[in-house]
Amino acid sequence: MKKIIPIICVSLLLMFGATSCSDFLTVNPQDSTPVEDYYTSEAAVRQNTASLYGVVWRDYQLCFQWMAGDELSGDMYYTYDQEGQFYYATFGANNTYTTQGWKGLYRVIAFANNIINDMPALASQNGVSDDVIQKAVAEARCIRGMAYYFLTEYWGDVPIVYDNVKQANEDLYRNTQSSVYEFIRRDLEFASETLPASDDAGRVTKWTAYGMLAKLHLTMASHLSDENSAANFALAKEYALKVINESGLSLYPTYATMFDATANNSSESLAAVQCFAGGYGYGNGRNTAWSRGSVIVDVTWGAGKGPTINLQNTFDANDIRRKWTYMTLDDYYSNLNTAAGGYTYKFVTTVDGVDIETASPMLAHLKKYVIGRTTDGNGDVGDSQDASNNVYLLRLSDVYLCYVEACIGSGTSTTDATALKCFNAIHHTRAGLAEVSSISYDQLIKERRCEFAFEGVNFFDIKRMFYRDQQKALDYLNNMHREQYYVQSGNYSESTKNSRDGYTLYTASTPITVTASQMYLPIPSSDVVSMPTLENDPVSFY
């Protein structure tokens, strides 16, 4: 690999069958039709922008999104090999999944760039209306803005690649995070002004762009030492309020099914990877990767994954969301193992005297996004790690809680009436917990953690905390005691193996510690070797 852009091209070529990087830049990424013959109608343009929502997100969402977003944030327990390096906070520049996440997000950006830069002139000369062209560009810029948001929150200063052709032979330098924020802001502003208020199911709209603008400005505001912090908190409130008051969208009514295929593209879903049971990479791989065992799915390797003990302790006992986030003793799910009348979680499952499911070190396993066997749904689960339940990138509840956080601002609490209404819609109506009349910053962080566990979101919340107060964020992470797990106790027997009496909470002698440097992921070493300018000090893009 010579540069980042060629890496992206090679990855895309492998996916779509083109023969060289230059070939890719002169063909439609979905087939071999020359682009000048492709952008001939609105339908053709729409078919091209549809590529922004599916398999192009594969390398980001299949593994990296939850390893960096949920393991590193202390929500998911998993200790195996390179995957477990995020849990232990020992990842380095050669970690396979860090590399996949980096390349995967630049792949999304490359797709968006092709539409933004190549499509307009070609479509125009083929008679496609300017309105159709501008909406397509806005879709691509909204998606590109989202991808850059994820990139800069994980890696900090990153190169802004805006034109695959123009920059193909240039040395690339990291751009300052503030420059990346401004680049994202311009993309999202254009999208918010150009996208329609509604569109075909699954496509981004102006409300997606406004929601991401709220999150962007909230993130920018969290750099409290910045002179524009207060103004950015105000803008975050303004953009979130637009979505809350003007969109007509509402929260999905049932958390129990919100991560099933039946909830795909509901009014709560502002952006999601569109999944279908069409083979590896085309569907949601979490059903396979996270499921406890073959009792509830056909193929799985989720036995070693679970909610951390600290996350389990974060949920209030009566929180309705808990059961649909993770499984623990005696939880019953009628939609799993339907041939046997449902599935009841036991620490150890014994059939004919043989233990076919054993206790995990967390005494719990993951439920969110797990939807069962091919026979449990209506074609929602394939046989190649592909389920058709979408992977959320932005939910309406996130925008609600962004508004609350913006109301708190640089302070410690809020009693803003709209903030209370938004918070209680989630905390009270959805979770079934008592209404509150004041919201502290710590309450908000707890609420967000429970609401978005295992969605790759909570790392971004901790990162905003890190910008506000570096030591508070590190204390938050390092007081989770990730080194704790359950072992069989001296009381363990046939009669106690499905009772907590059979297990003792053990604390390893060496604590797992996250440092300030680990709040930023390293750029993959292969890229740095082939592009040494990435090691230079970051420069402003503007």
ZAMARGU-4260 file (C-alpha; in steps of 0.2 Angstrom, whole numbers, plus 5000, padded with zeros to 4 digits):
<rodrens>
0) 5000/5000/5000 | 5007/5017/4995 | 4994/5028/5003 | 4977/5028/5013 | 4967/5031/4997
5) 4974/5016/4988 | 4971/5005/5003 | 4953/5010/5002 | 4952/5007/4984 | 4960/4990/4986
10) 4947/4985/4999 | 4933/4991/4988 | 4940/4982/4973 | 4940/4966/4983 | 4922/4969/4987
15) 4915/4974/4970 | 4926/4965/4958 | 4935/4979/4949 | 4953/4976/4944 | 4963/4991/4949
20) 4962/5007/4959 | 4961/5017/4943 | 4948/5006/4937 | 4938/5009/4953 | 4939/5027/4951
25) 4931/5027/4934 | 4917/5014/4936 | 4902/5014/4947 | 4906/5005/4963 | 4891/4993/4961
30) 4895/4986/4944 | 4906/4988/4929 | 4895/5001/4919 | 4905/5017/4915 | 4898/5031/4925
35) 4895/5042/4911 | 4882/5029/4905 | 4876/5026/4922 | 4869/5042/4930 | 4855/5043/4917
40) 4840/5045/4928 | 4835/5049/4946 | 4833/5030/4949 | 4851/5027/4944 | 4857/5041/4955
45) 4846/5034/4970 | 4853/5016/4967 | 4871/5023/4968 | 4867/5033/4985 | 4859/5017/4992
50) 4877/5010/4992 | 4880/5021/5007 | 4870/5011/5019 | 4875/4993/5018 | 4890/4983/5015
55) 4901/4998/5014 | 4900/4999/5033 | 4905/4981/5035 | 4923/4983/5043 | 4917/4997/5055
60) 4901/4988/5061 | 4905/4970/5061 | 4919/4970/5075 | 4927/4987/5077 | 4911/4996/5082
65) 4908/4985/5098 | 4926/4981/5102 | 4931/4999/5103 | 4914/5006/5108 | 4909/4993/5121
70) 4924/4984/5127 | 4935/4999/5129 | 4921/5009/5137 | 4920/4995/5150 | 4903/4988/5145
75) 4907/4972/5137 | 4918/4958/5144 | 4928/4949/5131 | 4946/4944/5133 | 4951/4933/5118
80) 4967/4938/5109 | 4967/4954/5099 | 4948/4956/5102 | 4951/4956/5120 | 4965/4970/5119
85) 4951/4983/5119 | 4945/4976/5136 | 4962/4976/5143 | 4966/4993/5135 | 4982/4985/5128
90) 4979/4987/5109 | 4993/4994/5098 | 4996/5000/5081 | 4996/4982/5074 | 4979/4977/5081
95) 4969/4969/5067 | 4953/4977/5072 | 4960/4995/5075 | 4966/4993/5057 | 4949/4987/5051
100) 4940/5001/5059 | 4952/5014/5052 | 4951/5007/5034 | 4932/5004/5036 | 4928/5022/5040
105) 4939/5028/5026 | 4930/5016/5014 | 4913/5024/5019 | 4921/5041/5015 | 4928/5035/4998
110) 4911/5030/4993 | 4904/5046/4998 | 4917/5056/4990 | 4914/5047/4973 | 4896/5053/4974
115) 4900/5070/4979 | 4914/5073/4967 | 4910/5062/4951 | 4891/5061/4950 | 4885/5079/4948
120) 4893/5083/4932 | 4889/5066/4924 | 4871/5066/4930 | 4869/5084/4924 | 4875/5080/4906
125) 4863/5065/4906 | 4848/5077/4910 | 4846/5073/4928 | 4838/5087/4938 | 4848/5098/4949
130) 4836/5095/4963 | 4840/5076/4962 | 4858/5079/4961 | 4859/5090/4976 | 4849/5079/4987
135) 4861/5064/4982 | 4876/5075/4986 | 4868/5079/5003 | 4865/5061/5007 | 4883/5057/5004
140) 4889/5073/5014 | 4878/5067/5028 | 4886/5050/5028 | 4903/5057/5026 | 4901/5069/5041
145) 4895/5054/5052 | 4910/5044/5047 | 4922/5058/5050 | 4914/5061/5067 | 4918/5042/5072
150) 4935/5044/5065 | 4940/5060/5074 | 4933/5054/5091 | 4943/5038/5090 | 4959/5044/5082
155) 4959/5063/5086 | 4969/5071/5072 | 4965/5062/5056 | 4968/5066/5037 | 4954/5074/5028
160) 4952/5064/5012 | 4939/5074/5002 | 4943/5069/4984 | 4949/5051/4979 | 4956/5057/4963
165) 4964/5073/4967 | 4973/5067/4983 | 4978/5050/4976 | 4996/5055/4973 | 4998/5067/4987
170) 5006/5064/5004 | 4993/5064/5017 | 4995/5074/5034 | 4984/5073/5049 | 4973/5087/5051
175) 4969/5095/5068 | 4954/5089/5077 | 4946/5106/5076 | 4948/5106/5057 | 4940/5089/5056
180) 4925/5096/5067 | 4923/5111/5055 | 4924/5099/5040 | 4910/5089/5048 | 4900/5104/5052
185) 4900/5110/5034 | 4895/5093/5028 | 4881/5092/5040 | 4875/5110/5038 | 4873/5107/5019
190) 4864/5090/5022 | 4852/5099/5035 | 4848/5112/5022 | 4846/5101/5007 | 4839/5084/5013
195) 4820/5081/5013 | 4811/5080/5030 | 4806/5062/5025 | 4812/5049/5012 | 4812/5031/5008
200) 4814/5020/5023 | 4832/5019/5029 | 4839/5034/5020 | 4845/5049/5030 | 4835/5065/5031
205) 4837/5083/5037 | 4833/5076/5055 | 4848/5064/5054 | 4859/5079/5049 | 4851/5090/5063
210) 4854/5076/5076 | 4872/5074/5071 | 4874/5093/5071 | 4868/5092/5089 | 4880/5079/5094
215) 4894/5087/5085 | 4892/5104/5093 | 4889/5095/5110 | 4906/5087/5107 | 4914/5103/5102
220) 4907/5112/5117 | 4914/5098/5129 | 4931/5106/5126 | 4927/5118/5140 | 4943/5128/5138
225) 4938/5133/5120 | 4932/5150/5119 | 4917/5144/5109 | 4911/5131/5121 | 4896/5141/5128
230) 4891/5145/5110 | 4892/5127/5105 | 4882/5121/5119 | 4868/5133/5113 | 4869/5127/5095
235) 4868/5109/5102 | 4852/5113/5111 | 4845/5122/5095 | 4849/5108/5083 | 4842/5095/5095
240) 4827/5105/5098 | 4823/5105/5080 | 4823/5087/5079 | 4812/5085/5095 | 4799/5099/5091
245) 4799/5099/5072 | 4802/5081/5065 | 4786/5073/5071 | 4797/5058/5076 | 4794/5048/5091
250) 4803/5035/5102 | 4800/5017/5098 | 4787/5010/5110 | 4794/4993/5115 | 4813/4992/5120
255) 4810/4973/5120 | 4809/4972/5101 | 4819/4988/5096 | 4834/4978/5091 | 4824/4965/5081
260) 4821/4966/5062 | 4803/4971/5065 | 4809/4988/5072 | 4820/4992/5056 | 4819/5010/5051
265) 4806/5015/5064 | 4803/5033/5069 | 4817/5031/5082 | 4830/5026/5069 | 4839/5042/5062
270) 4853/5032/5054 | 4857/5014/5053 | 4867/5001/5043 | 4854/4992/5032 | 4856/4974/5035
275) 4848/4958/5026 | 4851/4940/5027 | 4861/4940/5011 | 4878/4932/5016 | 4893/4937/5026
280) 4895/4956/5028 | 4878/4960/5021 | 4869/4956/5038 | 4870/4960/5056 | 4884/4948/5063
285) 4880/4951/5081 | 4867/4937/5082 | 4882/4925/5078 | 4896/4934/5087 | 4886/4938/5103
290) 4875/4923/5106 | 4878/4912/5121 | 4878/4896/5112 | 4870/4884/5099 | 4854/4882/5110
295) 4848/4899/5104 | 4857/4901/5087 | 4864/4890/5074 | 4882/4896/5074 | 4889/4906/5088
300) 4905/4911/5097 | 4897/4922/5110 | 4900/4911/5125 | 4915/4921/5131 | 4906/4938/5130
305) 4895/4946/5143 | 4890/4962/5151 | 4904/4968/5164 | 4900/4967/5182 | 4901/4985/5183
310) 4888/4988/5169 | 4876/4975/5178 | 4878/4985/5194 | 4873/5001/5184 | 4856/4995/5180
315) 4842/4998/5193 | 4834/4982/5198 | 4817/4987/5190 | 4824/4994/5173 | 4814/4986/5159
320) 4828/4988/5147 | 4840/4977/5157 | 4832/4960/5151 | 4833/4966/5133 | 4851/4971/5135
325) 4859/4956/5143 | 4853/4939/5150 | 4855/4933/5167 | 4848/4920/5179 | 4830/4915/5175
330) 4827/4927/5161 | 4814/4920/5149 | 4813/4924/5130 | 4799/4917/5121 | 4806/4922/5104
335) 4822/4912/5106 | 4823/4893/5104 | 4805/4893/5099 | 4805/4875/5094 | 4807/4871/5113
340) 4794/4884/5119 | 4807/4898/5122 | 4823/4900/5131 | 4826/4902/5150 | 4843/4908/5155
345) 4852/4897/5167 | 4870/4899/5173 | 4872/4880/5168 | 4861/4871/5156 | 4861/4852/5159
350) 4853/4840/5146 | 4853/4821/5150 | 4867/4824/5163 | 4878/4834/5152 | 4882/4852/5154
355) 4878/4860/5137 | 4879/4878/5143 | 4891/4883/5156 | 4893/4899/5167 | 4902/4914/5160
360) 4914/4924/5171 | 4901/4937/5171 | 4886/4925/5176 | 4877/4934/5161 | 4877/4935/5142
365) 4872/4947/5129 | 4854/4949/5122 | 4854/4965/5112 | 4854/4962/5094 | 4853/4943/5097
370) 4837/4936/5088 | 4839/4918/5087 | 4840/4904/5074 | 4835/4904/5056 | 4819/4895/5061
375) 4814/4908/5075 | 4810/4922/5063 | 4803/4926/5046 | 4819/4924/5036 | 4827/4937/5047
380) 4842/4925/5051 | 4854/4918/5037 | 4866/4904/5038 | 4882/4915/5035 | 4883/4926/5051
385) 4870/4937/5043 | 4854/4943/5052 | 4842/4957/5045 | 4840/4967/5060 | 4849/4984/5056
390) 4863/4991/5066 | 4859/5008/5073 | 4871/5023/5070 | 4860/5037/5077 | 4844/5035/5087
395) 4831/5048/5092 | 4834/5044/5110 | 4852/5050/5108 | 4846/5067/5102 | 4835/5068/5117
400) 4849/5065/5129 | 4861/5076/5119 | 4848/5090/5122 | 4849/5086/5141 | 4868/5086/5141
405) 4868/5103/5132 | 4856/5110/5145 | 4868/5105/5159 | 4882/5113/5149 | 4898/5116/5159
410) 4888/5115/5175 | 4883/5100/5185 | 4864/5098/5183 | 4848/5105/5174 | 4830/5108/5178
415) 4825/5113/5161 | 4807/5108/5157 | 4811/5101/5140 | 4826/5092/5146 | 4816/5084/5160
420) 4802/5079/5147 | 4816/5071/5136 | 4825/5062/5150 | 4809/5055/5158 | 4803/5049/5141
425) 4817/5037/5142 | 4821/5035/5160 | 4802/5034/5166 | 4791/5029/5151 | 4804/5018/5143
430) 4814/5011/5157 | 4800/5011/5170 | 4809/5020/5183 | 4803/5035/5194 | 4802/5052/5186
435) 4815/5064/5191 | 4813/5083/5193 | 4832/5087/5191 | 4845/5079/5181 | 4863/5079/5186
440) 4878/5076/5174 | 4882/5059/5183 | 4863/5054/5181 | 4864/5058/5163 | 4880/5048/5160
445) 4872/5033/5169 | 4856/5034/5159 | 4866/5035/5143 | 4876/5020/5148 | 4860/5009/5151
450) 4851/5016/5136 | 4865/5013/5123 | 4875/4998/5130 | 4882/4987/5116 | 4878/5000/5103
455) 4896/5007/5101 | 4890/5024/5108 | 4896/5025/5126 | 4914/5027/5122 | 4909/5044/5113
460) 4900/5049/5130 | 4916/5045/5140 | 4926/5055/5127 | 4916/5070/5130 | 4918/5068/5148
465) 4937/5067/5145 | 4937/5083/5136 | 4927/5091/5150 | 4938/5084/5164 | 4952/5072/5159
470) 4954/5065/5177 | 4935/5062/5180 | 4934/5052/5164 | 4950/5041/5168 | 4943/5039/5186
475) 4926/5033/5179 | 4935/5020/5168 | 4947/5014/5181 | 4934/5013/5195 | 4925/5000/5185
480) 4936/4986/5191 | 4937/4976/5175 | 4948/4963/5184 | 4933/4956/5193 | 4925/4940/5188
485) 4915/4925/5195 | 4923/4909/5199 | 4915/4893/5206 | 4914/4894/5225 | 4917/4880/5238
490) 4898/4878/5239 | 4897/4874/5220 | 4887/4858/5218 | 4873/4851/5207 | 4861/4860/5218
495) 4870/4877/5218 | 4876/4878/5201 | 4861/4888/5196 | 4862/4899/5211 | 4873/4913/5215
500) 4878/4903/5231 | 4889/4893/5219 | 4900/4907/5213 | 4912/4919/5221 | 4917/4936/5215
505) 4935/4936/5212 | 4947/4951/5209 | 4963/4948/5200 | 4978/4956/5208 | 4983/4966/5193
510) 4970/4980/5190 | 4966/4985/5172 | 4970/5003/5169 | 4966/5015/5155 | 4978/5030/5153
515) 4975/5046/5144 | 4985/5040/5129 | 4973/5026/5126 | 4958/5037/5124 | 4965/5040/5106
520) 4968/5025/5095 | 4985/5023/5086 | 4985/5025/5067 | 4988/5007/5060 | 5007/5005/5058
525) 5006/4998/5040 | 4999/5015/5035 | 5012/5025/5045 | 5026/5015/5037 | 5020/5018/5019
530) 5015/5036/5023 | 5027/5043/5035 | 5020/5060/5034 | 5006/5054/5046 | 5018/5055/5060
535) 5021/5074/5057 | 5012/5086/5068 | 4994/5089/5063 | 4990/5104/5052 | 4975/5115/5050
540) 4964/5110/5035 | 4957/5128/5033
</rodrens>
